[in-house]
Amino acid sequence: MARKYYTLLERCPEAHTWSPQFGDYDRNVVVEEGQSMRDSVGFTVPKGTKFKIICTTAKQADVDAAVAALNS
C-alpha cells in the first residue's frame, strides 16, 4: 500500500477554487504549516482564505485528481 501523503490546500476568496500549497508525509508538519498560514490571514494571506488538508498518495496525479474533484 502506498504511503499517505498530506497536502494543505488553500481557497482564496477571489479564486473560488482550491489549490495545493504544501505537502508532507507527516500530517503534523502539514498542520503546523497550515497554522502558520492561518496566522498570516489579513497580512500576507487575503482575509476570507480557507484551508483544508487532504490525504492521497504522493503521486502528483493523485493530488491533482483530488483537488479537481473538490473544485468540480
Protein Blocks (a to p, Z undefined) as FASTA:
>chain_A
ZZdddddddddfklopacdfbdcfblklmmmmmmmmmmmgoilpcghiacddddddfbfk
lmmmmmmmmmZZ
